[in-house]
Amino acid sequence: MVHPKRLCQLLSLPLLLVCLTGCWDRTETNDIAFVLTSAVDLEDDGKYRVSYMLPLPGSMGGASGGGGGTAGGKSYYIDSDVGATFHEANTRLQMRMSRRLFLSHRRTIVIGEKLAKKGISVIFDTVPRSPESRMTSFLVISKGKGYDLLNTEPKFERFPAEVIRELTKSRQSLGTSTKDIGITLSFNSDPILTYLEPKQSQASKEPSHEIQMIGYGQFKGDRLVGIYKDHEAEGLMWLRNHVKEYLVSFPPEEGNANRISITVTKGQTQIKPSLQQDKVIFDILVDASGSVQEDLSNLDLNKAKVMRKVEKQLAEQIIKSIQAAVKQMQKEGTDSAHLGLTLWRSHPYEWNNGIEAKWEAYFKNAEFRIHVSASIEETGLINKNVIKEGM
């Protein structure tokens, strides 16, 4: 007679064999096509164009010669198709590919200017439905067609997708990921997206086709209505309290065409809203620090009086940039700095009982009081041109 313990062991063997079965639903690397980046455009006939940048497996060895265009042949290719919906265009692409499109490695999604002006809300029905699509992927706007941005040939990077990602990451603190934009739109607020354009380099021989960041797309809801460039983009960074290093250049004296260049190294912004009858007032308190990079005006920065004057002028430049951003926001009626959210946090009762319903009108008539305290912490190894008299 078989011992009960022995019988249990014998009966458990078939169960163990079930656990040792192989990966019947495995997916091999050579069965999938990794998408590096994609672009979506709106065609003249109203159809959507979807474009993918895909690496070529046979060209993925070590790069001989450095960057993108120096190896003699591309290590990627771009394909696109159109459809009445994004998924229809995607399906048409898939039908002529020997590998399955794989989106988990996609880090950026380029939106063509025409589609951005019509509205980007359609993207938030397509992208989040796929479990492979990362909500951390950056959304960017391309001047013209997104397809054209993918077809640039930057020299420094192997793939244009890397250039798009790095340029966007340099300003990522302003929140241009799919998740950030989706949250902003879900609260009926106005997002901003990094704005890029194809750009020919200035080289005299063999100019390259580069990608350049020119500012931020200004959205009213989900529609592109303008672009924050130069001073407006700088002012927007201050208003959103996400300042990164940037250069300010100005003539320190009237009648003197020579300029002094100062890099803003860090900054902090506090926004204090208040209500005065039917008017909203924003007190914007800015604390900025900078370092001198170049001084063609030959100022003697050893003198405290001269230094204080330069610091005051730096503060004035920051005020002008904030004013430029506010002017553009009020002109288009867009709250790109999320000032309504700031007001709601400090005055929730008033916001819920009248201001929210008429926020655009309140915002256009709002008063902005800007106070900037600027200091120059570094002048470099010198305070004056080394060949000038007295050095």
Residue pairs with C-beta under 8 A, 6 or more apart in sequence:
2 10
27 100
30 57
30 99
31 99
31 100
32 99
32 100
32 101
32 102
33 54
33 97
33 99
33 100
33 101
33 102
34 54
34 55
34 102
34 105
35 52
35 53
35 54
35 101
35 102
35 103
35 105
35 106
36 53
36 54
36 55
36 76
36 105
36 106
36 107
36 159
36 161
37 52
37 53
37 106
37 107
37 108
37 109
37 110
37 150
37 159
37 160
37 161
37 164
37 165
38 50
38 51
38 52
38 53
38 103
38 106
38 109
38 110
39 49
39 50
39 51
39 80
39 109
39 110
39 111
39 112
39 142
39 145
39 146
39 147
39 149
39 150
40 48
40 49
40 50
40 51
40 86
40 109
40 110
40 111
40 112
40 115
40 123
40 146
41 48
41 49
41 51
41 112
41 114
41 115
41 145
41 146
41 147
42 48
42 49
42 112
42 114
42 115
42 118
43 49
43 82
47 82
47 83
47 84
47 89
48 82
48 83
48 84
48 85
48 86
48 89
48 115
49 80
49 81
49 82
49 89
49 112
49 145
49 147
50 80
50 81
50 82
50 83
50 86
50 89
50 90
50 93
51 78
51 79
51 80
51 146
51 147
51 150
52 78
52 79
52 80
52 93
52 101
53 76
53 77
53 78
53 150
53 159
53 160
53 161
54 76
54 77
54 78
54 79
55 75
55 76
55 159
56 74
56 75
56 76
56 77
59 73
59 74
59 75
59 76
60 75
63 71
63 75
63 158
64 71
65 71
65 72
67 154
67 155
67 156
67 157
67 158
68 74
68 153
68 154
68 155
68 156
68 157
68 158
68 159
68 160
69 153
69 154
69 155
69 208
70 155
75 158
75 159
76 159
78 147
78 150
78 151
79 93
79 97
80 89
80 93
80 147
81 89
81 90
81 92
81 93
82 89
82 92
83 89
83 90
83 91
83 92
86 122
86 123
86 126
87 126
90 101
93 101
94 100
94 101
102 132
103 130
103 132
103 133
103 134
104 132
104 133
104 134
106 133
106 134
106 137
107 134
107 137
107 138
107 161
107 165
108 137
108 138
108 139
108 140
108 161
108 164
108 165
108 168
109 123
109 127
109 137
109 138
109 139
109 140
109 178
110 140
110 141
110 142
110 146
110 149
110 150
110 164
110 196
111 120
111 123
111 139
111 140
111 141
111 142
111 146
111 193
112 142
112 144
112 145
112 146
112 147
113 141
113 142
113 143
113 144
113 145
113 224
114 145
115 146
116 141
116 193
116 217
116 219
116 223
116 224
117 223
117 224
117 225
118 223
119 221
119 222
119 223
120 139
120 181
120 219
120 222
120 223
120 224
121 185
121 222
123 139
124 178
124 182
124 185
127 133
127 135
127 137
127 178
128 135
128 178
128 182
133 178
134 178
135 177
135 178
135 179
135 182
136 177
136 178
136 179
137 177
137 178
138 164
138 165
138 168
138 169
138 172
138 176
138 177
138 178
138 194
139 176
139 177
139 178
139 181
139 193
139 194
140 164
140 168
140 176
140 193
140 194
140 195
140 196
141 193
141 194
141 195
141 196
141 217
141 224
142 148
142 149
142 196
142 197
142 198
143 195
143 196
143 197
143 198
143 214
144 197
144 198
148 198
149 160
149 164
149 196
149 197
149 198
149 211
150 160
150 161
151 160
151 198
151 209
152 160
152 163
152 198
152 209
152 210
152 211
153 160
153 208
153 209
154 160
154 163
154 208
154 209
154 210
154 211
155 201
155 208
155 210
156 163
157 163
157 166
160 211
163 210
163 211
164 196
164 211
167 194
167 196
167 211
167 213
168 176
168 194
170 213
170 244
171 194
171 213
171 216
171 244
173 242
173 244
174 192
174 194
174 216
174 236
174 237
174 240
174 242
175 181
175 184
175 191
175 192
176 192
176 193
176 194
180 191
181 191
181 193
184 190
184 191
184 338
185 191
185 221
185 222
187 341
188 221
189 335
189 338
189 340
189 341
190 218
190 219
190 220
190 221
190 334
190 335
190 336
191 219
191 336
192 216
192 217
192 218
192 219
192 228
192 236
192 336
193 216
193 217
193 219
194 213
194 216
194 217
195 213
195 214
195 215
195 216
195 217
195 227
195 228
196 211
196 212
196 213
196 214
197 211
197 212
197 214
198 209
198 210
198 211
198 212
199 209
199 210
199 211
199 212
200 207
200 208
200 209
200 210
201 207
201 208
201 209
201 210
214 227
214 229
215 227
215 228
215 229
215 230
215 232
215 233
216 227
216 228
216 233
216 236
216 336
217 224
217 226
217 227
217 228
218 224
218 225
218 226
218 227
218 228
218 328
218 329
218 332
218 334
218 336
219 225
219 334
219 336
220 332
220 333
220 334
225 332
225 334
226 328
226 332
226 334
228 236
228 325
228 328
228 336
231 320
231 321
231 324
231 325
232 321
232 324
232 325
232 328
233 325
234 246
234 318
234 321
234 325
235 321
235 322
235 323
235 324
235 325
235 326
236 325
236 336
236 337
237 243
237 244
237 246
238 267
238 269
238 284
238 286
238 318
238 321
238 322
238 325
239 269
239 271
239 284
239 322
239 325
239 326
239 336
239 337
239 339
240 269
240 337
240 338
241 268
241 269
241 270
241 271
243 264
243 266
243 267
243 268
243 269
243 288
245 263
245 264
245 265
246 263
246 264
247 261
247 262
247 263
247 264
247 293
248 261
248 262
248 263
248 264
248 290
248 314
248 317
248 318
249 259
249 260
249 261
249 262
250 259
250 260
250 313
250 314
250 317
251 257
251 258
251 259
251 260
251 297
252 259
252 260
252 297
252 299
252 309
252 310
252 313
253 297
256 297
258 296
258 297
258 298
259 296
259 297
260 292
260 294
260 295
260 296
260 297
260 299
260 310
261 292
261 293
261 294
261 295
262 290
262 291
262 292
262 293
262 310
262 314
262 376
263 290
263 291
263 293
264 288
264 289
264 290
264 314
264 318
265 289
265 290
265 291
265 377
266 288
266 289
267 286
267 287
267 288
267 289
268 286
268 287
269 284
269 285
269 286
269 287
270 284
270 285
271 282
271 283
271 284
271 285
271 339
271 342
272 282
272 283
272 285
272 346
273 280
273 281
273 282
273 283
273 339
273 342
273 343
273 346
273 347
274 280
274 281
274 283
275 281
275 347
275 350
279 365
279 366
279 367
280 343
280 355
280 362
280 363
280 365
280 366
280 367
281 366
281 367
281 368
281 369
282 339
282 342
282 366
282 367
282 368
282 369
283 369
283 371
284 322
284 368
284 369
284 370
284 371
285 371
286 318
286 322
286 370
286 371
286 372
286 373
287 372
287 373
288 314
288 315
288 318
288 372
288 373
288 374
288 375
289 374
289 375
289 376
289 377
290 314
290 374
290 375
290 376
290 377
291 376
291 377
291 378
291 379
291 380
292 301
292 310
292 376
292 378
292 379
292 380
293 380
295 301
295 384
295 385
298 384
298 385
298 388
299 306
299 310
299 384
300 306
300 383
300 384
301 307
301 310
301 379
301 383
301 384
302 383
302 384
307 376
310 376
311 374
311 375
311 376
312 374
314 374
314 376
315 372
315 373
315 374
316 372
318 372
318 374
319 370
319 372
322 368
322 370
323 368
323 370
325 336
325 337
326 368
329 335
329 336
329 337
329 363
330 363
330 364
330 366
333 360
333 363
333 364
335 359
335 363
339 363
339 366
340 351
340 356
340 359
340 363
343 351
343 355
344 351
344 352
344 356
347 355
355 362
382 391
384 390
384 391
385 391
